[in-house]
Amino acid sequence: MKKIDLALIENANNPSNLTPVVKKNFSVTSNTKLSPALQHIISEVQKECIYFEENLTESELKKIIVNTSERLGFELSAFELDQIISQIEKEKRPFGVLQDLIDDPEISDVIVSGYSKIVIQKARQNFITSHSFSSQEVYEAFVEKLLSKAGTTYSTKQPIADGMLGSFARIHAVHKSISEDGPYLTIRLNRYSNVTLEELEKSELAPRLIFDYLGSLVGTGQTLLVLGEVATGKTTLVRALAATIPTEESILVIEDTPEIQLEHPNVRYIRTREANVDGAGKISPSECIRGGMRMAMNRIVFGEMRDSEAAESFIDVCASGHPGMSTMHARSSLEAIVRLKLFLGRIQKGVDKSVLEQQIGTAVQVLIHLDICKETRKRRIMKVTEIGSLGNGQITYNDVFEYTCINLKPAWKLKSKVSLFREKLRSQNKYVDLANLPEELTC
């Protein structure tokens, strides 16, 4: 290729940034970054390919590339021509240059902070990849196209957008007007299209007996709250447990972004909604739940309790006799209860803490804590805790199962041989009698 003054190329990279950094012991598909000159040619080729979505033959594409490069004063080698064609073909795929990462089953999140900074997350550990879009302009167009497919958009007036592509990928984007080097794009990948407890058992989230116990609790109409940090499998577990709800019961799923899809004959879905740019059209969690109370539902599945309004609404509906499930970001059962009390206290100002605890103990019966095992780097059910409300308003805790790892082998210790709900559990077909279980369970 003929030399060119890189200062003349719009959006030229700093050469010091051209060498990717990849964490050791982690391999991603190689995607060598192109030189600024080749990036400039690709940008110009794409401007000329107005109808690029149409199927161009390889010879037609080559002709456009050669003509464009000659117009810009470049003479491409055969290798450089192949590099450009490869990059353009990658960007034509549904997820563009991210497609290899999307297809990797071990990756849970793809995090993009700019056209040449693409990070993946695996078992809640971040790794810089060598993947890159050909230019900032191409990257920004990709984000807008992805949001459009997800049925949403962003702008300076509404700079944060969320959407779903089917039930597979959750799209979150932050407009460049409020981000330093943006736009920012985060793609959360759901690796289970139709998840079952059997599949979660195979992944060693927990042993079969623990899933049978949790399924029995669902069958008796207990409300379950699934806790954990980001990417620990909270939503996946809720989907699998909700699928065990008796088919004759009606389920209402309420979310802000539609992630929970259930294999159940009687399920309906409604979504919360933020206000539009004019400040109108907001649909709050409490409005959805109040509407649900008039929809003859038997169970409520609430995506995630993120704020006081959502928490107060969920606690209220479950305390009134509609069992349900929800998720919450928390690092332990105790932290979850503290957060719930803080949420309720902000809505019910001046109410005594004992009253708040009584509300929680009446509405929620089981806390399931998920996390990533530090030794095996796999998702595990860390603890299962039953809770109830005492007469003085205090919450009583009954830890049933607790995870441990010995020599890289997962195990769950039986902490209690008596369930707070043993009388109800006896009515279930798969009754799990804690008194007859061994002191330690394994997958």
C-alpha positions in Angstrom: 0.0 0.0 0.0 1.2 3.5 -0.8 2.1 5.6 2.2 -0.3 8.3 3.3 -0.1 11.0 6.0 -2.3 9.5 8.8 -3.1 13.0 10.0 -5.2 13.5 6.9 -7.4 10.5 7.8 -10.5 11.4 9.7 -10.7 9.6 13.1 -7.2 8.2 12.8 -6.2 5.9 15.7 -3.4 6.6 18.0 -0.8 4.0 17.0 -0.2 3.2 20.7 -3.7 1.9 20.9 -3.4 -0.5 18.0 -2.1 -3.4 20.0 -5.0 -5.2 21.8 -4.6 -6.4 25.4 -6.1 -9.8 26.0 -6.0 -11.4 29.5 -4.0 -14.5 29.7 -5.6 -17.9 29.8 -8.7 -16.7 27.8 -9.0 -17.1 24.1 -11.4 -15.2 21.8 -11.6 -15.4 18.0 -8.8 -13.3 16.5 -10.0 -10.2 14.8 -6.8 -8.2 14.0 -7.4 -4.5 14.0 -7.1 -2.8 10.7 -4.7 0.1 10.0 -6.2 3.6 10.0 -5.7 3.7 6.2 -7.7 0.5 5.7 -10.4 1.7 8.1 -10.7 4.9 6.0 -11.1 2.9 2.8 -13.9 0.8 4.4 -15.7 3.9 5.6 -15.6 5.4 2.1 -16.7 2.1 0.6 -19.7 1.9 2.9 -20.7 5.4 2.0 -20.8 4.4 -1.7 -22.7 1.2 -1.0 -26.0 2.9 -0.3 -27.9 -0.3 -0.8 -25.3 -2.4 1.0 -27.9 -4.6 2.6 -28.7 -6.0 -0.8 -26.7 -9.1 -1.8 -23.6 -7.8 -3.6 -21.5 -10.4 -5.4 -17.9 -10.7 -4.3 -16.7 -9.4 -7.7 -19.1 -6.4 -7.4 -17.8 -5.7 -3.9 -14.2 -6.0 -5.0 -14.8 -3.6 -7.9 -16.2 -1.0 -5.5 -13.3 -1.4 -3.1 -10.6 -1.1 -5.8 -12.3 1.9 -7.4 -12.6 3.6 -4.0 -9.0 2.9 -3.0 -7.7 4.2 -6.3 -9.8 7.4 -5.9 -8.2 7.9 -2.5 -4.7 7.3 -3.9 -4.1 3.8 -2.5 -2.9 0.7 -4.3 -4.1 -2.4 -2.3 -2.2 -5.6 -2.1 -4.2 -8.9 -2.4 -3.9 -9.4 1.4 -5.2 -5.9 2.1 -8.1 -6.4 -0.3 -9.0 -9.7 1.5 -8.8 -7.9 4.9 -11.3 -5.2 3.7 -13.7 -7.8 2.3 -13.5 -9.9 5.4 -14.3 -6.9 7.6 -17.2 -5.8 5.5 -18.7 -9.3 5.5 -18.4 -9.5 9.3 -20.2 -6.2 9.6 -23.0 -7.5 7.5 -23.8 -10.3 10.0 -26.8 -9.8 12.4 -24.4 -8.7 15.2 -21.7 -7.4 12.9 -18.1 -7.9 14.2 -19.6 -9.0 17.5 -21.1 -12.1 16.0 -18.2 -14.5 17.1 -18.6 -13.2 20.7 -22.4 -13.6 20.6 -22.0 -17.2 19.4 -19.6 -18.1 22.2 -21.7 -20.0 24.8 -19.4 -19.1 27.7 -19.8 -15.3 27.3 -22.6 -13.7 29.3 -22.1 -10.1 28.3 -20.6 -8.1 25.5 -19.6 -4.6 26.6 -18.7 -1.9 24.0 -17.3 1.5 25.1 -16.2 2.6 21.6 -15.6 1.3 18.2 -12.3 -0.2 19.1 -12.9 -1.1 22.8 -14.9 -4.3 23.1 -14.9 -6.3 26.3 -16.6 -9.6 27.2 -17.7 -10.9 30.5 -17.4 -14.5 31.5 -18.2 -15.7 35.0 -18.3 -12.0 36.0 -14.7 -11.5 34.9 -13.9 -9.0 32.2 -11.6 -9.6 29.3 -10.5 -7.1 26.6 -10.8 -8.6 23.1 -9.1 -7.7 19.9 -12.4 -7.2 18.1 -13.1 -3.8 16.6 -15.5 -2.0 14.3 -13.9 -0.4 11.3 -14.7 3.1 12.4 -16.6 5.1 15.0 -19.2 6.0 12.3 -19.8 2.4 11.5 -20.1 1.6 15.2 -22.7 4.3 15.9 -24.8 3.2 12.9 -24.6 -0.4 14.2 -25.9 0.7 17.7 -28.9 2.6 16.1 -29.7 -0.4 13.9 -29.6 -2.8 16.8 -31.9 -0.6 18.9 -34.3 -0.3 16.0 -34.4 -4.1 15.7 -35.1 -4.2 19.5 -38.0 -1.8 19.0 -36.5 1.2 20.8 -34.2 4.1 20.2 -32.1 6.8 22.0 -31.4 10.4 21.5 -30.1 13.5 23.4 -33.6 13.8 25.0 -33.8 10.1 25.9 -30.2 9.1 26.2 -30.7 5.6 27.8 -32.4 2.8 25.9 -33.3 -0.8 26.7 -34.7 -3.5 24.5 -34.8 -7.2 23.7 -34.0 -9.1 20.6 -36.4 -12.1 20.9 -35.7 -13.7 24.3 -32.0 -14.1 23.5 -30.3 -10.8 23.9 -31.0 -7.8 26.1 -29.8 -4.5 24.6 -28.7 -1.5 26.8 -27.4 1.6 25.2 -26.2 5.0 26.5 -26.1 7.9 24.0 -22.8 9.6 23.4 -24.2 12.9 24.7 -23.9 11.6 28.3 -21.0 9.3 27.9 -17.3 10.2 27.6 -16.3 8.1 24.6 -19.6 6.5 23.8 -22.1 5.5 22.8 -21.9 2.6 25.3 -23.5 -0.7 24.4 -24.1 -3.7 26.7 -25.5 -6.9 25.4 -26.7 -9.4 28.0 -27.0 -12.9 26.5 -29.6 -15.4 27.6 -28.1 -18.8 26.9 -31.3 -20.8 27.8 -34.1 -20.4 25.3 -36.4 -22.8 27.2 -34.8 -23.5 30.5 -35.8 -26.3 32.8 -34.7 -27.4 36.3 -33.1 -30.5 34.7 -30.9 -28.3 32.6 -29.9 -26.3 35.6 -29.1 -29.5 37.5 -26.8 -30.5 34.6 -25.0 -27.2 34.8 -24.5 -28.0 38.5 -26.3 -24.9 39.8 -27.6 -27.2 42.5 -28.4 -30.9 43.1 -31.7 -32.4 42.0 -33.0 -32.7 45.6 -32.7 -29.0 46.1 -34.6 -28.3 42.9 -37.3 -30.8 44.0 -37.5 -28.9 47.3 -37.8 -25.5 45.6 -40.4 -26.9 43.2 -42.4 -28.2 46.1 -42.4 -24.8 47.7 -43.6 -23.3 44.4 -46.3 -25.9 44.2 -47.6 -25.0 47.7 -47.9 -21.3 46.8 -44.9 -19.8 48.6 -43.4 -16.6 47.4 -39.7 -16.9 46.3 -37.2 -14.0 46.1 -34.0 -14.8 44.1 -31.0 -12.8 45.1 -27.5 -12.3 43.6 -25.2 -9.9 41.9 -25.0 -9.3 38.1 -24.9 -12.3 35.8 -25.3 -14.9 38.5 -28.4 -16.5 36.9 -31.3 -15.0 38.8 -33.6 -14.6 35.9 -32.8 -18.0 34.5 -33.6 -19.7 37.8 -36.9 -17.7 38.1 -37.9 -18.9 34.6 -37.2 -22.5 35.4 -39.1 -22.4 38.7 -42.0 -20.5 37.2 -42.4 -23.2 34.6 -43.3 -25.7 37.4 -46.3 -23.7 38.4 -49.4 -25.9 38.0 -50.9 -25.5 34.5 -54.4 -24.7 35.8 -53.1 -21.5 37.4 -52.8 -18.2 35.6 -49.5 -16.3 35.7 -48.9 -12.6 35.1 -45.3 -11.6 34.2 -44.4 -7.9 34.8 -41.1 -6.5 33.5 -39.5 -3.3 32.2 -37.5 -5.3 29.6 -39.1 -8.6 28.4 -36.6 -11.3 29.5 -38.8 -13.9 31.1 -40.5 -16.2 28.6 -42.3 -19.1 30.1 -43.4 -22.5 28.8 -46.8 -22.4 30.4 -50.3 -22.5 28.9 -51.7 -19.7 31.0 -49.3 -16.8 31.1 -49.7 -13.2 30.2 -47.0 -10.4 29.9 -47.2 -6.7 30.6 -44.5 -4.2 30.6 -43.7 -1.0 32.6 -42.8 2.0 30.5 -40.8 5.2 31.1 -42.3 8.6 30.2 -41.7 9.8 26.6 -39.7 13.0 25.8 -42.8 15.0 26.6 -43.0 13.5 30.1 -46.2 11.5 29.3 -47.0 7.8 28.9 -45.2 6.4 32.0 -46.6 3.0 33.2 -45.2 2.3 36.7 -44.8 -1.1 38.4 -47.6 -0.3 40.8 -50.0 0.4 37.9 -49.1 -2.9 36.3 -49.6 -4.8 39.6 -52.9 -3.0 40.3 -54.0 -3.9 36.8 -52.9 -7.5 37.4 -55.1 -7.7 40.4 -58.1 -7.3 38.1 -56.8 -9.9 35.6 -57.8 -13.0 37.5 -54.2 -14.0 38.0 -53.1 -16.7 40.5 -49.4 -15.9 40.4 -47.2 -12.9 39.8 -43.7 -13.0 38.4 -42.0 -9.6 38.8 -38.8 -9.1 36.8 -36.7 -7.2 39.3 -37.2 -5.0 42.4 -35.0 -2.0 41.7 -36.7 0.7 43.6 -39.1 1.5 46.4 -42.2 1.7 44.3 -41.6 -1.7 42.7 -40.8 -3.3 46.1 -43.8 -1.9 47.9 -46.1 -3.0 45.1 -44.7 -6.6 45.0 -44.8 -7.0 48.8 -48.4 -5.7 48.9 -49.7 -8.0 46.2 -48.0 -11.1 47.7 -49.1 -10.2 51.2 -52.7 -10.1 49.9 -52.7 -13.7 48.9 -51.1 -13.8 45.4 -47.9 -15.8 45.6 -45.1 -14.8 43.3 -41.4 -14.6 42.4 -39.0 -11.8 41.8 -35.3 -11.0 41.8 -33.2 -8.5 43.6 -29.5 -7.4 43.6 -28.1 -8.4 47.0 -25.1 -10.2 48.3 -26.8 -12.2 51.0 -30.2 -12.9 52.5 -29.7 -10.4 55.3 -28.7 -7.7 52.8 -31.9 -8.4 50.8 -34.1 -7.9 53.9 -32.3 -4.7 54.7 -32.8 -3.4 51.2 -36.5 -4.3 51.3 -36.9 -2.5 54.6 -35.2 0.6 53.1 -37.4 0.4 50.0 -40.6 0.1 52.1 -39.5 2.8 54.6 -39.1 5.3 51.8 -42.7 4.8 50.8 -44.2 4.3 54.2 -42.5 7.1 56.1 -42.7 7.0 59.8 -43.8 3.3 60.0 -42.0 1.3 62.7 -39.3 -1.1 61.5 -41.2 -4.0 63.2 -44.2 -3.3 60.9 -42.0 -3.3 57.9 -40.5 -6.6 58.9 -43.9 -8.1 59.5 -45.0 -7.1 56.0 -41.9 -8.7 54.5 -42.3 -11.9 56.5 -45.9 -12.2 55.5 -45.3 -11.6 51.8 -42.0 -13.5 51.2 -41.4 -17.1 52.3 -38.1 -18.2 50.6 -34.8 -16.4 49.8 -32.5 -18.1 47.3 -29.0 -16.6 47.0 -27.0 -17.2 43.8 -23.3 -16.4 43.2 -20.3 -17.4 41.2 -18.1 -19.9 43.1 -14.7 -18.4 43.5 -12.9 -21.8 43.1 -14.8 -23.3 40.1 -16.0 -20.0 38.5 -19.4 -21.6 38.0 -22.9 -20.3 39.1 -24.2 -21.9 42.2 -27.1 -21.7 44.6 -25.2 -20.5 47.6 -28.0 -20.6 50.2 -31.7 -21.3 50.6 -33.4 -19.6 53.5 -37.0 -19.9 54.7 -38.4 -16.8 56.5 -41.5 -16.1 58.5 -43.0 -13.4 60.6 -43.1 -13.8 64.4 -45.8 -12.3 66.5 -43.6 -9.3 67.6 -43.0 -8.3 64.0 -39.5 -9.8 63.8 -38.5 -12.0 60.9 -37.4 -15.6 61.7 -34.8 -17.2 59.5 -34.4 -20.9 58.8 -31.3 -21.7 56.6 -32.0 -25.0 54.8 -29.1 -25.4 52.3 -25.7 -23.8 52.1 -23.0 -24.2 49.4 -19.4 -25.2 50.1 -16.6 -26.2 47.8 -14.0 -28.8 48.8 -11.1 -29.6 46.5 -13.0 -28.0 43.6 -15.9 -30.3 44.2 -19.3 -28.5 44.9 -21.4 -29.7 47.8 -24.4 -28.4 49.7 -24.7 -28.8 53.4 -28.1 -29.5 55.0 -28.4 -26.8 57.7 -31.9 -27.6 58.9 -33.9 -30.9 58.9 -37.2 -29.1 59.6 -39.0 -26.8 57.1 -41.2 -24.0 58.2 -43.7 -25.3 55.6 -43.4 -29.0 56.3 -47.2 -29.5 56.6 -47.9 -27.9 53.3 -45.0 -29.7 51.6 -46.3 -33.1 52.6 -49.2 -32.6 50.1 -46.8 -32.4 47.1 -46.1 -35.4 44.8 -42.4 -34.8 45.1 -42.3 -34.3 48.8 -38.7 -33.7 50.0 -38.5 -34.7 53.7 -35.5 -32.8 55.0 -35.3 -35.1 58.0 -34.4 -38.0 55.7 -31.8 -36.1 53.6 -28.0 -36.7 54.1 -25.9 -34.0 55.8 -24.3 -33.2 52.5 -25.6 -33.2 48.9 -23.6 -33.3 45.7 -24.4 -33.0 42.0 
